[in-house]
Amino acid sequence: MILVGSQRGGAGNLARHLLNDKENDHITVQELRGFTARDLLGAFEEAHAVSLGTRCKQFLFSLSLNPPRDVSVDDLIRAAEQAEAKLGLVGQPRAVVIHEKKDRRHAHVVWSRIDGEQMKAVHMPYFKTRLNALSKELFLEHGWELPDGYKENGWKNPLNFTLAEWQQAKRLDLDPREIKQVFRQAWEHSDNLQSFKAALEDSGYFLAKGDRRGFVVLDVNGEVFSVARMAEVKTKDLNARLGSPDKLPSVEAVKVDMQKRLSSRLREHVKAHRQEQLAALKPLAERRKQLVAKHRAERKQLAQGQERRWQAEAKTRSERLRKGLMGVVDFFTGRATAMKRQNEREAFQCFIRDRTQRETLYKAQSGKTAALHKQVATLQARHRQERMQLAARIGQMLRIGRDMERQREPQSQHQRQPQRGMDFSL
């Protein structure tokens, strides 16, 4: 189970982000513990209000739990409990939010870092190292296959990417792992600036001199990438193999060059290709939207029915406890104690029954959407591959065109010089 945690403020923004249903099929606020408020935004604002009595700015700790396959809510809660113990947050107010997306659950757990009794923030040294160790434990505990980063070279995975890199690739609608593979392969199969430059251009990426980051690369859309970050290469190793970036044109010069070489017809072809892909995905997106709406309605109906039944059953249990003089008699005879224990057993059984019903509905709905999500994922993977191939073809065309112009330049310069000796022109 991949665990990613961070200390942060911004109570309102975090609550709105966790409750945003645009990218998730279903959202459930599973637990609010230690807060007076009964909604997520109110709970986080409450944590913020308590933090004002301290100098702590990052008064929340947010943890995402992302299992490699679908797990139960109980498994996610147990993992959250283990993380809570590792991080030293036992007993702190917390919120648990379950997200469902593409037939798989993941969870977000947010703790208040402020110790209300001592009015100071819980110190959390080396929390990333502790979460990494727990993450590996959870993979082994569940019998899941360890990620490559856990098998080789410690925790380091050459295809890991930061949040900024993920968002940049998301804007381009490409998988950042595929982009990093292009950079890594170009680096591994080149030994100087020219060969590295040619390898990148064959995939539709163009070297340039960055304003602050030395070597950078632009794609055919003008998006800028850091070579050191994307190729996972240290700057000193980059400079040792490629030399100084001063030999390269600036980012703006590369953009101007690409705009000159990309004809309007070619740009129209790229635009039309993207529109065709979006049109192919539209029917599937509509089907998913309808299915999600239907499933949300089913869950709402189940929740309302369970709430009505729970209230009726609670009323029945309450009526067993007699009041007045008979209540006093029941207290001294022990009947009241027996009735309370019976009510507690029945209430727990009803809780288990309702939870089982919710889990059964979840599995039934997941079975109906699994085929659709697989179809969407297959089509999106094919579209990404097509876009990368198209970018590579454009890059090759641009490089060939530039090489041809360079070959013609000496001849043009020679023709402009005064002719001496014999004239071999036709």
C-alpha positions in Angstrom: 0.0 0.0 0.0 1.5 3.3 -1.1 1.5 5.9 1.7 2.0 9.6 1.0 1.8 12.1 3.8 2.4 15.8 4.3 2.1 18.5 6.9 -0.2 21.3 5.8 -2.6 24.1 6.6 -5.4 25.3 4.3 -8.3 23.6 6.1 -11.0 24.8 3.7 -9.1 23.9 0.5 -8.2 20.5 1.8 -11.9 19.8 2.8 -13.2 20.9 -0.6 -10.5 18.8 -2.4 -11.5 15.6 -0.4 -15.2 16.2 -1.1 -14.7 16.9 -4.9 -16.7 14.2 -6.7 -15.5 15.2 -10.2 -12.6 12.7 -10.3 -14.2 10.1 -7.9 -17.2 7.9 -8.5 -18.2 7.9 -4.8 -17.0 9.7 -1.6 -17.8 8.6 1.9 -16.8 10.5 5.1 -16.1 7.3 7.0 -15.1 8.8 10.4 -14.9 12.0 12.3 -13.2 11.4 15.6 -12.4 13.9 18.3 -14.2 16.9 16.6 -17.3 18.7 17.8 -18.3 19.4 14.2 -20.2 16.8 12.3 -19.0 17.7 8.8 -15.6 17.6 7.2 -15.2 21.4 6.6 -16.4 22.2 10.1 -13.9 19.7 11.6 -10.9 21.1 9.7 -12.0 24.7 10.6 -12.2 23.5 14.2 -8.6 22.2 14.0 -7.6 25.6 12.5 -9.3 27.5 15.4 -7.4 25.4 18.0 -4.1 26.0 16.2 -4.5 29.8 16.6 -3.5 29.3 20.2 -0.1 28.1 19.0 2.5 29.3 16.4 1.9 26.2 14.2 1.0 27.0 10.6 0.9 23.4 9.3 -1.6 22.2 11.9 -2.9 19.2 9.8 -1.2 16.0 8.7 -2.8 14.5 5.6 -2.1 10.9 4.6 -3.3 9.1 1.4 -3.5 5.3 1.4 -3.4 3.8 -2.1 -3.5 0.0 -2.2 -2.4 -1.8 -5.5 -5.8 -3.5 -5.6 -9.2 -3.2 -4.1 -9.4 -3.8 -0.4 -12.1 -3.5 2.3 -12.8 -0.4 4.4 -11.6 -2.4 7.4 -8.2 -2.9 5.8 -7.9 0.8 5.1 -8.8 1.7 8.7 -6.3 -0.8 10.1 -3.6 0.6 7.9 -4.5 4.1 9.1 -4.3 2.9 12.7 -0.8 1.5 12.1 0.3 4.8 10.5 -1.2 6.7 13.4 1.0 4.7 15.8 4.1 5.1 13.7 3.6 8.8 13.4 2.9 9.5 17.0 -0.6 10.7 16.4 -2.5 8.3 18.6 -5.5 9.9 20.2 -5.4 13.0 18.0 -8.6 14.2 16.3 -8.9 12.6 12.8 -11.1 12.4 9.7 -11.2 9.4 7.4 -12.5 9.8 3.8 -13.0 6.9 1.4 -12.8 7.5 -2.3 -13.9 5.0 -5.0 -12.6 5.3 -8.5 -12.4 2.8 -11.3 -13.7 0.0 -9.0 -11.0 0.5 -6.4 -11.0 2.2 -3.0 -8.3 4.5 -1.6 -8.4 6.5 1.6 -7.4 9.9 2.9 -6.8 10.3 6.6 -6.3 13.8 8.1 -5.2 14.4 11.7 -5.0 17.5 13.8 -1.4 18.0 14.9 -2.3 20.2 17.8 -2.3 18.6 21.3 -5.2 20.3 22.9 -4.0 19.7 26.5 -0.4 21.0 26.0 -1.4 23.4 23.2 1.5 22.6 21.0 2.0 20.7 17.7 3.0 17.0 17.7 6.6 16.8 16.5 6.9 14.4 13.5 10.5 13.8 12.7 11.4 11.5 9.8 7.7 10.8 9.0 8.6 10.0 5.3 11.0 7.3 6.3 8.5 5.8 8.8 5.7 5.8 6.2 8.0 4.1 3.7 8.9 1.4 6.2 5.2 0.8 7.0 4.3 0.8 3.3 6.7 -2.1 2.7 5.3 -3.9 5.7 1.8 -3.6 4.3 2.8 -5.0 0.9 4.4 -8.0 2.6 1.5 -8.4 5.1 -1.1 -8.6 2.3 1.0 -10.7 0.0 1.1 -8.1 -2.7 3.9 -8.0 -5.2 6.5 -5.4 -4.1 7.0 -2.4 -6.4 10.3 -2.3 -8.2 11.4 0.6 -6.0 11.2 -1.7 -3.0 13.1 -4.5 -4.7 16.0 -2.6 -6.2 18.2 0.2 -4.9 16.4 0.7 -1.6 13.3 2.9 -2.0 14.4 4.6 -5.2 12.4 3.9 -8.4 13.8 5.5 -11.6 10.2 6.0 -12.8 9.0 7.8 -9.6 7.6 11.3 -10.3 6.8 14.3 -8.1 3.3 15.9 -7.9 4.5 18.7 -10.1 5.7 16.2 -12.8 2.4 14.3 -12.6 0.4 17.5 -13.0 2.5 18.6 -15.9 2.0 15.3 -17.7 -1.7 15.3 -16.8 -2.1 18.6 -18.7 -0.7 16.8 -21.7 -2.9 13.8 -21.0 0.2 11.5 -21.1 1.4 9.0 -18.5 4.5 10.6 -16.8 6.1 7.2 -16.5 6.1 6.8 -20.3 7.7 10.3 -20.6 10.4 9.4 -18.1 11.1 6.2 -20.0 11.8 8.3 -23.2 14.3 10.5 -21.3 15.9 7.5 -19.6 16.3 5.5 -22.8 17.7 8.5 -24.7 20.3 9.1 -21.9 21.3 5.4 -21.7 21.8 5.1 -25.5 23.8 8.3 -26.0 27.3 9.3 -25.2 27.4 13.0 -26.2 25.3 16.0 -26.8 24.6 15.3 -30.5 23.5 11.7 -29.9 21.4 12.6 -26.9 19.8 15.4 -28.9 19.0 13.2 -31.8 17.6 10.4 -29.6 15.2 12.9 -28.0 14.1 14.5 -31.3 13.3 11.0 -32.6 10.6 10.9 -29.9 9.4 14.5 -30.4 11.4 16.3 -27.7 13.9 19.2 -28.4 16.9 20.2 -26.3 17.2 23.9 -25.3 19.1 26.1 -22.8 16.9 26.9 -19.8 16.8 30.2 -18.0 17.6 28.6 -14.6 17.8 24.8 -15.0 20.6 24.4 -17.6 19.4 21.7 -20.0 15.7 21.6 -20.7 13.5 19.9 -23.2 10.4 21.0 -25.1 7.8 18.8 -26.6 5.8 19.6 -29.8 3.3 21.5 -27.6 5.9 23.8 -26.1 5.8 22.2 -22.7 9.1 22.5 -20.9 10.7 19.6 -19.0 13.9 19.6 -16.8 16.4 17.0 -18.3 18.0 16.3 -14.9 14.7 15.6 -13.2 13.1 13.6 -15.9 16.2 11.5 -16.7 17.0 11.1 -13.0 20.6 12.3 -13.7 22.7 14.5 -11.5 23.6 17.9 -12.9 27.3 17.3 -12.7 26.9 14.0 -14.7 24.7 15.8 -17.2 27.4 18.5 -17.7 30.2 16.0 -17.9 28.5 14.1 -20.8 26.8 17.0 -22.7 29.1 19.9 -21.9 27.8 23.4 -21.5 24.2 24.2 -22.3 25.4 27.5 -23.9 25.8 25.6 -27.1 22.0 25.2 -27.4 19.4 27.7 -28.5 17.1 29.3 -25.9 13.6 28.0 -25.0 12.0 30.9 -27.0 14.3 30.2 -30.0 13.3 26.5 -30.0 9.6 27.5 -29.8 9.9 29.9 -32.7 11.8 27.3 -34.7 9.1 24.7 -34.1 6.3 27.2 -35.0 8.0 28.0 -38.3 8.5 24.3 -39.1 5.1 23.1 -38.1 2.9 24.0 -41.0 -0.7 25.0 -40.4 -1.8 21.8 -42.1 0.2 19.7 -39.7 -1.2 21.5 -36.7 -4.7 20.9 -38.0 -3.8 17.2 -38.4 -2.7 17.1 -34.7 -5.8 18.9 -33.6 -8.1 16.6 -35.7 -6.3 13.5 -34.3 -7.0 14.7 -30.7 -10.6 15.4 -31.5 -11.1 11.9 -33.0 -9.7 10.4 -29.8 -12.0 12.6 -27.6 -15.0 11.6 -29.8 -14.1 7.9 -29.3 -14.0 8.3 -25.5 -17.2 10.4 -25.3 -19.7 7.4 -25.5 -17.8 5.6 -22.8 -17.7 8.7 -20.6 -21.5 9.1 -21.0 -22.0 5.5 -20.0 -19.8 5.9 -16.9 -21.6 9.1 -16.0 -25.0 7.4 -16.2 -23.8 4.3 -14.3 -22.2 6.4 -11.5 -25.5 8.4 -11.1 -27.5 5.2 -10.9 -25.1 3.7 -8.3 -25.2 6.9 -6.2 -29.0 6.8 -6.2 -28.9 3.1 -5.1 -26.5 3.9 -2.2 -28.6 6.9 -1.1 -31.7 4.7 -1.1 -29.9 2.0 0.9 -28.6 4.6 3.4 -32.1 6.1 3.9 -33.7 2.7 4.3 -31.0 1.7 6.9 -31.5 4.9 8.8 -35.2 4.4 9.0 -34.8 0.9 10.1 -32.1 1.8 12.7 -34.4 4.4 14.2 -37.3 2.0 14.5 -35.0 -0.7 16.0 -33.5 1.8 18.4 -37.0 2.8 19.5 -38.0 -0.8 20.1 -34.9 -1.4 22.2 -35.5 1.8 24.2 -39.1 0.7 25.0 -37.8 -2.4 26.7 -36.4 -0.3 29.5 -39.3 0.5 31.7 -39.6 3.8 33.5 -41.1 5.0 36.8 -41.7 2.6 39.6 -41.3 -0.5 37.4 -37.9 0.9 36.3 -36.8 1.0 39.9 -37.9 -2.6 40.3 -36.0 -3.7 37.2 -32.9 -1.9 38.4 -32.9 -3.7 41.8 -33.8 -7.1 40.3 -31.2 -6.9 37.6 -33.6 -7.0 34.7 -32.6 -3.5 33.6 -28.9 -4.6 33.3 -29.9 -7.7 31.4 -32.0 -5.6 29.0 -29.2 -3.1 28.4 -26.8 -5.9 27.5 -29.3 -7.5 25.2 -29.8 -4.1 23.5 -26.1 -3.6 23.1 -25.7 -7.1 21.5 -28.6 -6.4 19.1 -27.3 -2.9 18.2 -23.9 -4.4 17.3 -25.5 -7.1 15.3 -27.6 -4.5 13.4 -24.4 -2.5 12.8 -22.7 -5.6 11.3 -25.8 -6.3 9.2 -25.9 -2.8 7.8 -22.2 -2.8 7.0 -22.5 -6.1 5.3 -25.3 -4.8 3.1 -23.2 -1.8 2.1 -20.3 -4.0 1.2 -22.5 -6.3 -0.8 -23.9 -3.4 -2.8 -20.4 -2.1 -3.4 -19.2 -5.4 -4.8 -22.3 -5.7 -7.0 -21.8 -2.2 -8.4 -18.1 -2.8 -8.9 -18.8 -5.9 -11.0 -21.0 -3.9 -13.3 -18.5 -1.1 -13.9 -15.3 -3.3 -14.1 -15.7 -4.1 -17.8 -16.4 -0.4 -18.6 -13.4 0.9 -16.7 -11.2 -1.8 -18.4 -12.5 -0.7 -21.8 -11.8 3.0 -21.0 -8.3 2.2 -19.7 -7.4 0.2 -22.8 -8.6 2.9 -25.1 -6.8 5.6 -23.2 -3.6 3.6 -23.3 -3.9 3.2 -27.0 -4.5 6.9 -27.5 -1.5 7.8 -25.4 0.6 5.5 -27.5 -0.8 7.0 -30.7 0.0 10.6 -29.5 3.6 9.6 -28.5 4.1 8.0 -31.9 2.7 11.1 -33.7 5.0 13.4 -31.6 7.9 11.2 -32.6 7.0 11.4 -36.3 6.7 15.2 -36.0 10.1 15.3 -34.2 11.7 13.2 -36.9 10.2 15.4 -39.7 11.5 18.6 -38.0 15.0 17.2 -37.6 15.2 15.9 -41.2 14.0 19.3 -42.4 16.6 21.1 -40.3 19.4 18.8 -41.5 18.3 19.4 -45.2 18.4 23.2 -44.7 21.9 23.0 -43.1 23.1 20.9 -46.1 21.8 23.6 -48.5 23.4 26.5 -46.6 27.0 26.1 -47.8 25.8 25.8 -51.4 23.7 29.0 -51.0 26.6 30.9 -49.5 28.9 29.7 -52.3 26.4 30.9 -54.9 26.3 34.4 -53.4 30.1 34.7 -53.6 31.8 36.2 -56.7 32.6 33.5 -59.2 36.3 33.0 -59.9 37.9 30.8 -62.5 35.7 28.5 -64.5 32.0 28.7 -64.3 30.4 25.3 -63.8 26.9 26.6 -63.4 24.3 25.3 -65.9 
